[in-house]
Amino acid sequence: MKRKDSSRIAYVIVFFLLQCHFGLILLSFRQPAWLSRHLSQGELFAFTEDREYWADVTDFCVENDTLYVLFDDKSILKVYDAAGYYLRSYAFYFTNGESALYIKDQTVYLQDKNGNFFAFADGEFREAIPYTDYKSFLMMKEGALSDEEKRTDRDGGVYTLDGASLYRTEADGSRTLIVARPFPLVYFRGATPWIGQMILLMALCLIAIIAQRSKTTEHSSLEGELLYGKHQP
């Protein structure tokens, strides 16, 4: 197989992978359409259907016997008991920005992407606290538990994200799988998708450069043969 043909095949393969990559990224940032119809600014929508999402677990915390798992890209909060049994989900208004979880005064606060807060206790929604100004926004966070503290239960078990799944490590060092998620979903964690995108784009550029050089070399070789032929007696 000629180098030119090999470059074309590699180009097509990488371009196809890049298209698949963009499709997965769009899928991870897209909230289910059936949810969007029920959402309004500053409000939560509760539902009981347990679904797996093509998205990263961006934050989680444990309060008493309840585990809260946040999918920022989907604007969805899933609630489990401490053993990983699914209880319910809450969706909030989908827009730009970041959401997060805080624990303060024995209450869990979900901050949506517009700065509104939603208070929870024992896995149940209690009240909405609308955003008023930046000062009150900072006061809501002041005194909240650190990431390590909010992920440690009252028995000393520490909840951690490993791959795409959540585990609990007991005080004696034993480890238990709490929320199992398909390992390929680790692709959506942190900067991984953007690193993958840059690698594919660089590969695409490299193949294009190699193909162009191959074409130039072939053209120069052909010109050389023609000139050599003209000078033959």
N, C-alpha and C positions, 0 to 999 in steps of 0.2 A: 504493500500500500504506500502511495506517495505521501511525502510530508504534508503537501497541500491538502490532500484528502483527510489525513489524520487531524490536521488543525481544524478543518471544517466540522468534523464529527465531534471533536472536543468542544468547539465553540457552541454547537447545538446542545450538547449535554449540559454544559455550565449554564447556558441561557435558560434551559428548562428548569434546572435546579434553582436558579435565581427567581424565576416566575413562581415556583412552588414556595420559595422562602417568603416572597412578598405576600402570597396568598395566606400563609400561616400567620404572618404578622398582622395583616388586616383582620383575620379571624380572632386573634387574641385580644385586639382592641375593640372588638364589636360586641356591644351588649345585645342579648337576644331580643329580637324585634317584639315578641309577645310581651316582654317586660316593659319596654319603652312606652308602650301605650298606657301603662298604669302609673307612670311616674310624673311627679310634679316637684317643682323647686321647693326644698325645705321639708319634704315629706318622705316617709318610708313606705315601701310596699312589702308586706309579709306574704310568704307562700311556703308550702310544705313539701313540694316536689324536690326530690334529691337529684341533682344533675351534676355531671362532671364538666368542668369548664377548661377549654384550651387557653389557660392563662396561668400566670405565676401567683403563688401565695405571697403577697407583699407584706403582710403583717399578721400576727396572731397573739393571743393572750389567754390566760386562764384565770377565772374568777370563781372562787369556791369550787363547785363541781361542774363548771361550765367552760367549754373551750370555744373561743371565737376565732374564726379564720376569715381573713379579708382578701378579696381579689380586687385590687384597685383598678386594673384595666377593664374589669366588667362592672365596677360599682356594685358589687354584691358581697354581703356578709353572710357566711354560713355558721350555724351554731350547732355544737355537739355537746354531749355530756363528757365527763372526764375520761371515759373509757373509749370514746370515739364513736358512740352511737349518734347518728344524725337526728337532730330535733327539728330545725326549721331554717329558713333563709330570709334575708331582708335585702331588698334592692333600693338604691337611692339614685337621685337624679344624675344622669350621665352627662359630663361636660369636661372641659380641660381642668388641669390641676392635679392634686394628689390627696388621697384620703389616708387616714391613719387611725390606730386604736390607742386609747389611753385608759389607765385605771387610776382613779383618784377617789379617796374616801369610800372604798368598798363598792364603787360604781364604775362600770365600763362605759367609756364615751367613744362613740364613733364620730370622727370628724369627716364630713363629706368634702367634696372638692370645691365647695363655695364657702367653707368656713362655718357651716352650721354644725351643731353637735346633737347627737342622739344618745340619750342615757339608757343603759341596760342594767338589769339586776337579775341573777339566776336565769339568764338566757332570754328574758322577756323584755320587750321594749317598754320603757317607763314614760319618757317625755322628750320632746324636741326643744332644743335651745337655739333659736335663730341667731345668726351672726348679726352683731350690732356695730362694733368697731374693733380695730386692731388691739386696743388695750384690753378689752374684755376677752378677746380671742386668746391673748397671752395669759391672762389670769386663769382661764379654763385649764391651760396646760400646766400652770405652776403647781408644784407639789405632786405631780403625777409620778407613778412608779417608773423606774428605769426599765429598759428592755429586758434585762436579766430578771428583775423582780416580777415583772408582769407575766413572765413565762415560767414561773415557779409556783407550784401549788402548795397548799398548806401542809402537805405531808413531806415536802422537800423534793418532790418529783419535778424534773426540769423538762420542758417541752422544747424540742428542737426540730428544725426542718433539715432533712437529709435527702438529697435528690429532690423529688417532687412530693415526698410523703412526710408526715409528722410522726415523731417518736417521743416517748416519755422515758427518761432515764431516772430510775429510782435512786434513793439515797445510798443503797447498797451497791449501786453500779449496774444493776440489771436493766435491760432495755426492752421496751414494749412498743410494737407498732400500733399507733392510735388511729391515724387517718391514712389509708393506703390510696395512693394515686399512681397512675401509669408512669413509669420512669421516663419515657420520652418527653413528658411535659417539663422536664428539667431544662429543655431547650429554651423555654420562655423566661428562665430566671435571669434577673439582673441584666447585664450587658451582653449576654450570650447571643441573642438574635442580631444585635448590631455588629458584633464581631464577625458572625457568620456572613452577614451581608457584605462587609468590607472584604472578607476573604474571597467571596464569590465574584465581586466586582473586580478585584485585583486579578483573579484568575482569568476573567473575561478580557481584561485589558492586555494581559500577558499573551493570551492566545491570539488576540488581534495583532499584536506587535510581531509575534513569530510568523503569522500568516502573511503579513505585509512584507517582512524581510525575505520570506521564502519566495514570494511573488517577485520582489525586486531582484533577487539572486537569479531566479529562473529567466527573468527578462534580460538581465545583463549577459547571462550565458548564451541566450539565443542571439543577442546582438553580436557577441564575440564570434559565434559560429558563422553568422552571415558575413561579417567582415573578413574572417579567415577564408571563406569560400570565394569572396570577390578577388582576393589576392593570389589565388591559385593560378598557375600558368595554364 
